[in-house]
Amino acid sequence: MKIMIKISKINALFRRIGELQIQHRYAVLFIFIIITAVCSAGLVKFKIANSSEGWYGSGDQFDDITMLLLDYKGTGSSVEKE
């Protein structure tokens, strides 16, 4: 029976929140538009980097492998030294 009481309280809370949103729909809409605009303003600062330099930290075992691979040039299925 305690579970039903807790669920009823939660349901009453969500019902009240929904009623407030309906009563103040234009204010809620305005707030969400403002939040969306503020968050979208930061999208201009995003930069896309396609390099793989930042994938691994310095001192990783992948640094040695990367340096070995950069010393060789792959052509087709064979690997030739530059």
C-alpha positions as a Markdown table, in Angstrom:
| # | Residue | x | y | z |
|---|---|---|---|---|
| 1 | Met | 0.0 | 0.0 | 0.0 |
| 2 | Lys | 2.9 | 2.3 | 0.6 |
| 3 | Ile | 4.0 | 2.0 | -3.0 |
| 4 | Met | 0.6 | 3.2 | -4.2 |
| 5 | Ile | 0.8 | 6.2 | -2.0 |
| 6 | Lys | 4.2 | 7.2 | -3.3 |
| 7 | Ile | 3.1 | 6.7 | -6.9 |
| 8 | Ser | 0.0 | 8.8 | -6.3 |
| 9 | Lys | 2.2 | 11.6 | -4.8 |
| 10 | Ile | 4.5 | 11.5 | -7.8 |
| 11 | Asn | 1.5 | 11.5 | -10.2 |
| 12 | Ala | 0.0 | 14.4 | -8.4 |
| 13 | Leu | 3.3 | 16.3 | -8.7 |
| 14 | Phe | 3.6 | 15.7 | -12.4 |
| 15 | Arg | -0.1 | 16.7 | -12.9 |
| 16 | Arg | 0.6 | 20.0 | -11.1 |
| 17 | Ile | 3.6 | 20.7 | -13.2 |
| 18 | Gly | 1.6 | 19.9 | -16.4 |
| 19 | Glu | -1.2 | 22.2 | -15.2 |
| 20 | Leu | 1.3 | 25.0 | -14.6 |
| 21 | Gln | 2.8 | 24.6 | -18.0 |
| 22 | Ile | -0.7 | 24.8 | -19.6 |
| 23 | Gln | -1.7 | 27.8 | -17.5 |
| 24 | His | 1.6 | 29.7 | -18.4 |
| 25 | Arg | 2.1 | 28.2 | -21.9 |
| 26 | Tyr | 3.5 | 31.4 | -23.5 |
| 27 | Ala | 5.9 | 32.0 | -20.7 |
| 28 | Val | 7.1 | 28.4 | -20.9 |
| 29 | Leu | 7.5 | 28.7 | -24.7 |
| 30 | Phe | 9.4 | 31.9 | -24.3 |
| 31 | Ile | 11.8 | 30.4 | -21.7 |
| 32 | Phe | 12.5 | 27.4 | -24.0 |
| 33 | Ile | 13.1 | 29.7 | -27.0 |
| 34 | Ile | 15.6 | 31.8 | -24.9 |
| 35 | Ile | 17.4 | 28.7 | -23.6 |
| 36 | Thr | 17.6 | 27.3 | -27.2 |
| 37 | Ala | 19.0 | 30.6 | -28.5 |
| 38 | Val | 21.6 | 30.9 | -25.8 |
| 39 | Cys | 22.7 | 27.3 | -26.3 |
| 40 | Ser | 22.8 | 27.7 | -30.1 |
| 41 | Ala | 25.0 | 30.8 | -29.8 |
| 42 | Gly | 27.9 | 28.6 | -28.7 |
| 43 | Leu | 27.7 | 26.4 | -31.8 |
| 44 | Val | 29.6 | 29.1 | -33.7 |
| 45 | Lys | 32.7 | 28.4 | -31.6 |
| 46 | Phe | 32.9 | 24.7 | -32.5 |
| 47 | Lys | 35.8 | 23.7 | -34.6 |
| 48 | Ile | 36.1 | 20.4 | -36.4 |
| 49 | Ala | 39.6 | 18.8 | -36.3 |
| 50 | Asn | 40.1 | 15.8 | -38.6 |
| 51 | Ser | 43.7 | 15.0 | -37.5 |
| 52 | Ser | 44.4 | 12.0 | -35.3 |
| 53 | Glu | 47.1 | 13.8 | -33.2 |
| 54 | Gly | 45.0 | 14.2 | -30.1 |
| 55 | Trp | 43.7 | 10.7 | -30.0 |
| 56 | Tyr | 46.3 | 9.4 | -27.7 |
| 57 | Gly | 48.2 | 11.1 | -24.9 |
| 58 | Ser | 52.0 | 11.6 | -24.9 |
| 59 | Gly | 53.9 | 8.6 | -23.6 |
| 60 | Asp | 51.3 | 6.0 | -24.8 |
| 61 | Gln | 52.6 | 2.9 | -26.5 |
| 62 | Phe | 50.8 | 4.1 | -29.6 |
| 63 | Asp | 53.3 | 7.0 | -29.9 |
| 64 | Asp | 56.1 | 4.5 | -30.8 |
| 65 | Ile | 53.8 | 2.6 | -33.3 |
| 66 | Thr | 52.7 | 5.9 | -34.9 |
| 67 | Met | 56.2 | 7.1 | -35.3 |
| 68 | Leu | 57.2 | 3.8 | -37.0 |
| 69 | Leu | 54.3 | 4.0 | -39.3 |
| 70 | Leu | 55.1 | 7.6 | -40.2 |
| 71 | Asp | 58.6 | 6.5 | -41.2 |
| 72 | Tyr | 57.2 | 4.1 | -43.8 |
| 73 | Lys | 55.1 | 4.9 | -46.8 |
| 74 | Gly | 52.4 | 2.3 | -47.7 |
| 75 | Thr | 51.8 | 1.7 | -51.4 |
| 76 | Gly | 49.2 | -0.8 | -52.2 |
| 77 | Ser | 49.7 | -4.0 | -50.2 |
| 78 | Ser | 53.5 | -3.6 | -49.9 |
| 79 | Val | 55.3 | -1.2 | -47.4 |
| 80 | Glu | 58.3 | 0.6 | -48.7 |
| 81 | Lys | 60.8 | 2.7 | -46.7 |
| 82 | Glu | 60.9 | 6.4 | -47.8 |
